[in-house]
Structures are given as C-alpha cells and as structure tokens.
C-alpha cells in the first residue's frame, strides 16, 4: 500500500513538462507555470498544491493518507500526503490533479478583426 519517495518522485516527473528543483529542505515538482507538489524524502510525505475543494475531496476519500497542511497554506488548499498510507493509484491520481491545476493557462485567442466596408 505504501509508496516510497523514489516512486513518488518518478510519478511526479512522469507528468508532462514536470521538472524538479530544490525547495528549502524539500524537492519541488513544477510545471513551467508553478509548483504542483513538494517531497520531503526523510519525512516520507508529499505536499500537493490543490484548491480547497480538491483538498476536501482527497481528505474525505482517504483520510489516513491526506490532510490539510497546517496554517494558511492548508486553508488555501495545500494538502499533505503521507506516503506510508497511500497506494500508488491514489497518489498518481492526486499528482495528476495537482499538475492539471498548475498547467499554463491557454492564451485567449484575439478577437477576429472587423472588416470595414
């Protein structure tokens, strides 16, 4: 049932345009736009950057594995995932959801030019 930090890293980096960089004592996984998850290998946990609705969904579905990050980050949607308590399919789903939220927004198409007659 548990996912080790090496596998969690592999899952995060398998997502489109995902890269990693140091982020304080954690590894940050990001899209070109922003961070979608951070991994603390020693603590065996992963923080996911959700919105409050997605945070609530995962915390309700797997309360042993997911909990809000304490403080303001958690109120904003950041969610801690205990790697020792999550299965790979659930973690992969959560990473994909966080990644989608961090993807670059499509640029709006310019309005069509009006032809004057």
VOVOKE-667649 format. One record per residue: x, y, z of N, C-alpha, C in turn; residue in three letters. Coordinates in steps of 0.05 Angstrom, whole numbers, plus 5000, padded with zeros to 4 digits. Example, Ala and Ser with C-alpha at 12.3 -4.5 7.8 and 13.67 -1.06 7.14 Angstrom:
526448865156524649105156526449345156ALA525749555142527349795143525850015157SER
END
This chain:
501649765000500050005000501750255000UNK503950265015505650505016507050554990UNK507750804985509250894962511851004973UNK514150914963516651024974517251284959UNK518951454971519551714960520751694931UNK522251484926523451454899521151424878UNK519251264885516951214866515251474864UNK514851614886513251854886514652064867UNK517252074868518752254851518452174822UNK518551914816518251814789515451884778UNK513451854794510651914786510452214780UNK511552384797511352674792512752754767UNK515152644762516752714739515652594713UNK513852404715512752284691510552454678UNK509752664692507652844682508753044662UNK507153124643508053304621509453554631UNK511853604621513453844627514153874656UNK513953664672514653674700517753684704UNK518653854721521453874728521653874759UNK524153834769524553844798526754044804UNK526554164828528554354837528454354867UNK530754414880530754434909528854654918UNK527454604941525554804952525854774982UNK527554934994528154915023529254635028UNK528054485047529054215052527554005036UNK525954095016524353915001525153924971UNK524053744955524353754926521653864916UNK521754064898519354174886519054064858UNK516553984852515853904825514054114813UNK514754204789513354424778512754394748UNK510854534739510354574710511854824703UNK511854904678513055164671511755394686UNK509355354695507855574709508355594738UNK508155364753508455374782508855094794UNK509455094820509854844835507154704839UNK507154434835504654284840505054094863UNK507454034871507953854894510753894905UNK511153834931513753834943514053574959UNK516453464958517053204970519153234992UNK518553125015520553105037521152815040UNK523452735028524152445028524552335056UNK525752495074526252405102523652365117UNK521852545114519252525128517252345114UNK517952265089516252095073513452215069UNK513552475062510952595055511252775031UNK508952825019508852984995506653194999UNK507253444994505153654995504153704967UNK501553704964500353754938498954024938UNK499254184917498054444915495354424902UNK493354384919490554364910489154624915UNK486654644906484854854916483254734939UNK481754884955480354774978478354544971UNK477054564948475154354940476554094935UNK478754094921480353854916481553744941UNK482553924958483653844984481553685000UNK479153795001476953665016476253395004UNK476253374978475553124964477552904972UNK480152964970482152754976482252695006UNK481852895023481852845052479452675060UNK477152705046474852545052475152265042UNK476352235018476551975005478651795019UNK480851915029483051755041484151915065UNK482551925087483352085110485951995124UNK486651735120489151645132491551745116UNK491151805091493451885074493552195069UNK491352335070491252615063490252785086UNK491453015090490653215110491453495101UNK489953695109490853965102493554025114UNK495254175100497654275111496854475132UNK498154475156497354665177497754955168UNK495955135178496255415174494955515148UNK495955745139494755875116495055715090UNK497255575086497555415062495355205060UNK494655075082492554875083489855005078UNK489355235089486755375084486455435055UNK488755485041488655545013488455294995UNK488755065007488454814992490854624993UNK493154715003495454545004494854295021UNK495654065012494853815024497253635028UNK497553525052499753345058498853055052UNK500552915039500052635033502252465047UNK501352285065503152105079503751875061UNK506251855051506951645032506651365043UNK506951335070506651075082503750975083UNK501851165077499051095080497451115054UNK498851165031497451195006498250974987UNK496350894970497050694949497850854924UNK499250714906500350844882498150964864UNK495950824860493850934843492651194854UNK492251204879491151444892493151674890UNK495751614895497751824893498051924865UNK497951744845498151824817495852004810UNK493451934819491152104814491452384826UNK492352394851492752644865494852814851UNK497052694843499152844828498152954802UNK496552794788495452884762493553124766UNK491953104788490053324793491653584800UNK493653564817495253794824496753904800UNK497753724783499153804759497353964740UNK494853864737492954004719492454284729UNK492254314756491854584767494154774762UNK496554664759498954834755499754864726UNK498354744708499054774679498655054670UNK500255144651499855414640497055434628UNK495955664633493255724623493455784593UNK491555674577491755744548491256044544UNK492756144525492456434519489856474503UNK488356674510485956724496486556804467UNK484756724450485056794421484257084418UNK485757234402484957514398482257514383UNK480657724387478157744373478657774343UNK476857674327477257704298477258004290UNK478858054270478958334261476458394245UNK475458634250473058714235473858844209UNK472458774189472958894163470959114159UNK471959354154470159574149469459584119UNK466859644115466059654087465159934080UNK
END
